[in-house]
Amino acid sequence: MFRLTQYMEQLITPTPPRQRRGDVRPVVIWNLTRRCNLKCRHCYTTSSDNDFPGELSTEQALGVIDDLADFKIPALILSGGEPLSRPDLFELARHARKKVLYLALSTNGTRIDQAAVKEIAEIGFNYVGISIDGVGATNDWFRGQEGAFDEALAGARLCKEHGIKVGLRFTPTEDNADQLGDILDLCEAEGIDKFYVSHLVYAGRGNKNRGEDAGHARARKCVDLLLDRAWTALQNGKHFEVVTGNNDADAVRFLNWATERFPEEKIAHLTRHLEAWGGNSSGVGVANIDPTGKVHPDTYWSDYTVGNVKQTKFSELWTGDDAMLALLRTRPRPLKGRCGACAHQAVCGGNTRIRALQLTGDPWEEDPACYLSDAEIGVDDATPRVELRKFTGKRHDPAHLFS
């Protein structure tokens, strides 16, 4: 996750870059269930309104929470499917709230009614993120349910009424990217605390529908609009946090944006902060537990499993000798193509590896969703680009991931 507003603030009120001390503990995104009342076109877990076998029991999940707390993870995000579809969600959340520093809920918002929001407020979630895919009918088409937009917005309003920090999350594609400005206007009108643009990742139904991914020019246009809105909010003293995810080229675009506007000493300071952050954090600062207990380098990398918390504690899996985790933690990573030649690897970290894997079968190839020009990343314009191809339905053998 690239915290755009946070790094913009460094141009106004500089602070020392953070220093990593010891092993990095990951933010854990836990998909508690695949059950969901919606059918989103880009759902990375391929969820639906059905019971799925093998999901962790309440007792097993409580044990995982204890281990995560003992491991001292910095944050736990409860997600799905739709986490509110899991009957024991609030029992698990109460247990986690006593033990972890930061607890968040990632939801489609349609099930946040008066009873649910009371529980959310009493438990003390630090943050509730609600996903939408456009305004009104556009959102409902993407989400596969008429009225889903109105229900999600009602959920956000209830959170605001109960003093809960709430944000909206949006994935731009060719079919909805033109509504980004409208959604930002909605955030301002509703007093939304945070806005998160999640670039499409080719996983689950997001892989089957990747032909709808926002093209390079449109993705860049979206990011430039975010830069403008985030900077305007800061200049006007408004509390509105803008973040992006799943395309760490956004940080390089921001650095180039800042270079055009600020003196060299400010850019040097900003660069130190961005390099301390380091870009893509799959397998390093972020981890995923799926509904059946499998541990993955991130939420989108379901084809690669480190182990299962039903058999081995998460803390042991994460600190073990897994070969893929070791490679993901290597700096610089063994990147190829434009990513391997990029002058900004220390900022971007090689971007999102799962997109390269899905298109080429090689996780170290270039990320095809990088929208920056060769000149902007300092590579020879003769370097060929990996091109977006339609989904073939093929899965890649994990045995070939380490070549």
N, C-alpha and C positions, 0 to 999 in steps of 0.2 A: 504494500500500500504506500502510495506517494502522497504525503501530507502537504499539499500545495500551499495552503494558507500558512502553515507552520513555517515553511521555508521562505515564503514571502516576508514574513515578520522579521526574518534575519536581515532583510534589506533596510528595515526601519529601526529595529532595536536589536543590535547584534548581541549574541551570547556565545560563550565558548562551545565548540563542538563537543558532543558527547564522546567519552572514552569507553570502549568496551573493556570490561575486566572479567577475565575467566571465560568459561564456556557460556555461549548464548543460550538462554532458555527461550523456547518458542512460544508465540501466541498459538493457542490450540483452537482450531475451528472444528467443532464436533457436530457432525450430521447425526442427530439423534434418531431420525427416522426418515424413511423414504415416502411415507404416507403424506399426501398433500391434496387439498381440495381443488387446486388449480392444475392446469396442464400447459405450463409455459413453454414456448417454442424453443428456448435456449437453455432449458433446465439441465444443469451439468450432472445431476443425480438421476435423471430420467424417472422422476417421481410421479405418482398418481394416487388416486383415492382408493387404495387397496392395502390389505395387510401383506407385509413382506416377511418371509421367514428369516430366522437367524438374528434378528435384532437383539441387542443387549437387554437383559432383564433389568428390573429396577435394582436388584441387589448387585448385579455386575456393574451397572453404571455408577452406583454409589462408591464402589471400590475403586473405579477409575478416577473419580473425583478426588478421593483421598490420596491416591498416588500422584495426581497432577499437583495437588496442593503441597505434598511433601517435596516434590520436584521443584517447587517454587516457580511455576510458570507465571509470566507477567499478566496474562489475560486469558479468559475462556469465553469463546463465542458459541452459543448454543444455536444450532441451525437445523435445517432439514434437507429435503422435504419441507413440510411446515411443522416446526417444533410444537406449535400449539395443538397439533393433531395427536401428540403423544400424551396419554392420560396422566402419566407421572411427571410431566414437565416441571410443574411447580414444586413437587417434592424434591426433585433433583436440583432445581435452582436454589431452593432454600438451603440445601446442604452445601452447595457450591458457594453461596454468598458468605457463609461463615468461614470459608477456607481460602478463597482466591481473592487477589487484590482487585481485579476488574472483571465484571461479569456483564456480557452483552447478549442481546437476543436478536437474531436475524430472522425476519418473518415477512410474509406477504401482506400482513396487516389486516386481512379480511376477517380474522377471528378475534381481533381485539375489541371486545365489547365491554360493557360496564363491569361485569364480573371479572373478566380477564385483566383489565387494566388495574383494578383494585389489587389483585394478586401481584401484578408486576411492580406496582408502586410499593406495596408492603414488603416484598422481598428485597427491593432496593437495587434493581438492575441499574448499572451505570449508563447504559445506552440501549436504545431500541432502534434497529435499522429496518426500514420498510422498503421493499422493492416495488417499483412501478416501471412500466415500459412505454409511457406516453401519457397523454391526457385523454380522459374520457374513453371513447370507443376504440382508440388506438391501443390503449392499455388492455382493454377487455379482449380485443382480438388476439393480442400476444399471449394473454394469460388464459385464454380459452373459457372465459366465463363472463357473461353479461353482468354488469354492476360491480365488477371487481374493483374498478377505480374508485367509485364512490365509497365502497366499504373500506378500502385501504386508507383513503383520505380521512374517513371518519375515525379509523384507528389511530392515525397520527394526531388528529385533533384531541382525542381522549388522552393520549400520552401527554400532550402539551398541558391540558387542563389539570393533570395530576402531577405536574412538575417533573416529568421524566424527560431526559434529553432524548430527542428523536431526530432521525435523519432519513432522507430518501435516497434510494439507490436506483441507478438507471444504467441499462446496457444499450449503447447506441448501435443500431444496425442501419442498413440502407433504407429500411422501412419506417424508422422512427427518429433518426438523428436530427431531422429538421424540427423536432419538437423540444430540443434541448433548451432553447431560449424560453419557451413557454413553461417548462418545468422549473427553471431557475426563477422565473416570475412567480410561479406558484409557491416556491420555497420562501420567497420574500414576503408574499402576501400572508402566508400562514405562520410566519415566524419560525420556520424549520431551522434547527440548530446546525445541521450538517448535511452536505450533499456529496454523494459518492458516485462517480462515474466508473463503472466496471466494464472495461473493454471485453469484448466477446472472447471466450476461450473455447477451443475446439474439444469439448468434452460432453458426453451425454447427448441430449438433443441439440446442444450447442454445436456439436461436431456435425451432426446430420444437416443442420441448417447454417453451416458456416458460409455458404454462398451468400448469405444475407449480411455478413460482416461488413461494417462500414469500411469502404475503401480508404486508401491512404489519404487522399485529398479531403474526404469528408471527416475522417478521424482527426486530421490535423486541424480542420476548421472547428471541430468540437472542442479540442484542447485550447485553441486560441480564444474561443469564447469563454471558456472557464478561466483562462488567465485574465481576461478583461474583467469578468464579473468578480473574481476573487480580489483583484487589486482594487477595484472600485469600492467593494465592501470595506476593505481595510482602510482606504483613504477616507471613507465616510464614517469610520468608527463603528461599523456594524459588526455584531458578533455572528458571523456566518462562516463556518468551516467548510472548505472545499478540499476533497481528496480524490485521487484516482487510483485504480488498481488494474493489474494484469496487462499493463503496457508501460514498462519502466523507461521507455523512450520519452515519456512525458517529462521526466526530470531533466533530460538533456534539452528538450524543447524549451523548458522553463529557463534553464541556464543560458541558452542562446537569447531568449527574450530579455532576460535581465542584462546580458552583456551589451545589448543595444541601447540600454537606458541608464546604466549606472556606472560609476567610476571603477577603475581597475581594482582598488583596494576592497570595495564591497564585493566584487565578483570573486576575488581570491578567498574572501571569508565565506561566501556562499558555497564555493566549490569545496572547501574543507568540510562544511556541514554535509553536503550531498555525498561526498566520498565516505564520510563517517557512517552515513546511512547505508550506502553500498548497493542500492538497487534491489533487484530480484532476490527474494529471501527464501525461496522454496528449499526445504530441507535444512534451513539454518534458523531463521527467526520466525518461521511459520510452519505449522504441522497440521495434519488432518487425521481425525478418527472418523471412520464411516459408520453407518448404522449397525453393521455386523461386527464392529470392533477392529477392523483392519486399519493399520496406520499407513499413511501415505505422505510423500514429501510436501504436498499441498492439496487443496480441495479438488483440483481438476485432474490429478495424476492417479486415477483409479486403477490403471493397468499395472501400476508398480506398487507392491506392498512390502513394507519393511517387516511386518509381523502382525500379530493379533493380540489385543489386550485381554482376550479371553484366556490366552495361554501364558503371556509374558507381560509384565508391567510396561506401561508406556515409557517410563523413565529408563528402563533397561534397554528397550528397543532403540530409543533415541540416542543413547550413549554407547551403543554397541558398535560392531564393526561392519555395518552395512556398507556395501561397495558404492551404491548410488548416493547415499548421504555423504560419503567421503568425497565423491567427485563434486557434488553440489556445493560443498563447503570449501573446495579448493579456490584460491584466488591468485591469479586469474583462472577462471574456469577454462576447460579445454574446448573453447568455442571454435567454430568453423565459419567459412563464408564471410559475409559482411560483419557479422557479430564478432568473429575472430579478428578482423582487421580494424574494428572500430576503435577510435581514439578515446572513447568515453566509457570503456568497460568498468572503470572504477566507480562511475556514477550509476550506470544502468545495470551492471551485473550480468549482462547477457540477455536481459528481458525474459520472456516466458518460454520455458523449455518445452512445455507440453505441445505448443503449437508446432514447433519444429518437429517434434516426434510424430505427431499425427500426420504431417504432410510428407515426411521423408523417411520415417522409421529410425531417425537418428536424433537423439535429444540435444546433440551438440551443434547441429546445423543452425543457420541463422533463423531468427524469428521473422516469419514472413509478414507480420503485422507492424514492423517498424516502418513508420511513415516518413522518417527523416531522409533527406537527400544524402548522396555520397559526400558532397562537400561539407554538410553539417556534421557528419561523423568522421570525417577525415580519411575516407577510403578512396581507392582508385575507382574511377567510374567504369572501368572495364570489368570489375568484379560482378559476376552474374548474380541475379536475384532468384531466390526460390519463389515460385509463383503459386498463388492460391489455386487449388484444384478441388473439384467436387468430391464429396465423401464417397468412398468406394465400399465402405463396410468392412474393410480389412482391419484386423487387430495386429499389433506388432508383438513379436515374441520378446519377452524381457531379456532373454539370453543374449540378444544382440545389442543391448543398450550400453555396453561398456567398451565397445570397440572404438 
